[in-house]
Amino acid sequence: MASNPILPVGPSQGSFVPPGPKAGVGSEGSFAGLLQEAVAQTSQLQHEADALVEQVAKGHSSDLATTLITIEKAHISFQLMLQVRNKVVEAYQEIMRMQV
């Protein structure tokens, strides 16, 4: 029997290489640095959504689809950060319950 190689699913423009740690982010890709970056991105999405809502409310923009998509992205990002926070707190509490 000849074995067939497993082919990647998705775009066929090369293989996916995850991004490495970015320079200047926390302690060179540390967990704290990744959390800081995620919080900053969530904050940026919230500010973008607020700005678009303000433009629509003032009548300067009539692009409701883009505004709603931006609001939903901000909401999902916030919910993700909330769940990450809950998991971190839960892990901390579990560690504190351990007997040494």
Secondary structure as a PSIPRED ss2 file (coil, helix, strand):
# PSIPRED VFORMAT (PSIPRED V4.0)

   1 M C   1.000  0.000  0.000
   2 A C   1.000  0.000  0.000
   3 S C   1.000  0.000  0.000
   4 N C   1.000  0.000  0.000
   5 P C   1.000  0.000  0.000
   6 I C   1.000  0.000  0.000
   7 L C   1.000  0.000  0.000
   8 P C   1.000  0.000  0.000
   9 V C   1.000  0.000  0.000
  10 G C   1.000  0.000  0.000
  11 P C   1.000  0.000  0.000
  12 S C   1.000  0.000  0.000
  13 Q C   1.000  0.000  0.000
  14 G C   1.000  0.000  0.000
  15 S C   1.000  0.000  0.000
  16 F C   1.000  0.000  0.000
  17 V C   1.000  0.000  0.000
  18 P C   1.000  0.000  0.000
  19 P C   1.000  0.000  0.000
  20 G C   1.000  0.000  0.000
  21 P C   1.000  0.000  0.000
  22 K C   1.000  0.000  0.000
  23 A C   1.000  0.000  0.000
  24 G C   1.000  0.000  0.000
  25 V C   1.000  0.000  0.000
  26 G C   1.000  0.000  0.000
  27 S C   1.000  0.000  0.000
  28 E C   1.000  0.000  0.000
  29 G C   1.000  0.000  0.000
  30 S C   1.000  0.000  0.000
  31 F H   0.000  1.000  0.000
  32 A H   0.000  1.000  0.000
  33 G H   0.000  1.000  0.000
  34 L H   0.000  1.000  0.000
  35 L H   0.000  1.000  0.000
  36 Q H   0.000  1.000  0.000
  37 E H   0.000  1.000  0.000
  38 A H   0.000  1.000  0.000
  39 V H   0.000  1.000  0.000
  40 A H   0.000  1.000  0.000
  41 Q H   0.000  1.000  0.000
  42 T H   0.000  1.000  0.000
  43 S H   0.000  1.000  0.000
  44 Q H   0.000  1.000  0.000
  45 L H   0.000  1.000  0.000
  46 Q H   0.000  1.000  0.000
  47 H H   0.000  1.000  0.000
  48 E H   0.000  1.000  0.000
  49 A H   0.000  1.000  0.000
  50 D H   0.000  1.000  0.000
  51 A H   0.000  1.000  0.000
  52 L H   0.000  1.000  0.000
  53 V H   0.000  1.000  0.000
  54 E H   0.000  1.000  0.000
  55 Q H   0.000  1.000  0.000
  56 V H   0.000  1.000  0.000
  57 A H   0.000  1.000  0.000
  58 K H   0.000  1.000  0.000
  59 G C   1.000  0.000  0.000
  60 H C   1.000  0.000  0.000
  61 S C   1.000  0.000  0.000
  62 S C   1.000  0.000  0.000
  63 D C   1.000  0.000  0.000
  64 L H   0.000  1.000  0.000
  65 A H   0.000  1.000  0.000
  66 T H   0.000  1.000  0.000
  67 T H   0.000  1.000  0.000
  68 L H   0.000  1.000  0.000
  69 I H   0.000  1.000  0.000
  70 T H   0.000  1.000  0.000
  71 I H   0.000  1.000  0.000
  72 E H   0.000  1.000  0.000
  73 K H   0.000  1.000  0.000
  74 A H   0.000  1.000  0.000
  75 H H   0.000  1.000  0.000
  76 I H   0.000  1.000  0.000
  77 S H   0.000  1.000  0.000
  78 F H   0.000  1.000  0.000
  79 Q H   0.000  1.000  0.000
  80 L H   0.000  1.000  0.000
  81 M H   0.000  1.000  0.000
  82 L H   0.000  1.000  0.000
  83 Q H   0.000  1.000  0.000
  84 V H   0.000  1.000  0.000
  85 R H   0.000  1.000  0.000
  86 N H   0.000  1.000  0.000
  87 K H   0.000  1.000  0.000
  88 V H   0.000  1.000  0.000
  89 V H   0.000  1.000  0.000
  90 E H   0.000  1.000  0.000
  91 A H   0.000  1.000  0.000
  92 Y H   0.000  1.000  0.000
  93 Q H   0.000  1.000  0.000
  94 E H   0.000  1.000  0.000
  95 I H   0.000  1.000  0.000
  96 M H   0.000  1.000  0.000
  97 R H   0.000  1.000  0.000
  98 M C   1.000  0.000  0.000
  99 Q C   1.000  0.000  0.000
 100 V C   1.000  0.000  0.000
